Amino acid sequence: METRDLLILPTVAMPPFPVEQPYPTEINGRTLDNYTKWFFLTYGITVTALPVISVPCGFTKSGLPVGLQIVGRRRQEAAVLRAAAAFEAAAPWADRIPPVV
């Protein structure tokens, strides 16, 4: 974070999966050896103790929502919240509601 004020990262490495499925068993054809691998992108940031927020960032081709993480420098929660608010204010999809199946 020495050269960046914020990091913008995906929240997870895959689109949403069926609610009946407890967790994904593969990503892009690669088998996951444990149930936590699908959320390592979020978990990895959490253990840094940096301020982070997850915000909606659009939809997959099939209409399911996806998100991104905005990560700030240590003790810069206000910068993270300002970035999240600005991103959401600019969101052209803010009025879309994902399908409930």
Residue, then its C-alpha position, 0 to 999 in steps of 0.5 A: m500500500e506504499t504506492r496506492d491509496l486503494l486496491i480494487l479487487p474481486t470478492v470471489a473468483m466465481p459467479p454466484f452458485p445455486v443456493e442448494q449447493p453448500y459450496p463450489t467444488e471447482i472453479n474454471g474446471r479446477t477442483l477445489d481441495n477444500y470448501t474455503k478456496w472459493f472465498f480466498l480473495t476475500y479471506g486474504i484481505t481480511v487477515t491483513a486487518l486493512p479497512v475493506i468494503s464489498v460493494p455490488c459491481g454489476f451482473t453476470k451474463s445470466g443476471l446474477p450479481v457480482g461484487l468487488q472489494i475496495v481496500g484502503r490503507r491502515r486506519q483509512e476507513a473514511a477513504v474506503l467509505r468515500a470510494a464505495a459511495a462514489f462507486e455506487a453513485a456512479a453505478p448504472w445498474a443500481d436500479r436492477i434487481p437480480p432474479v430470485v429463483 
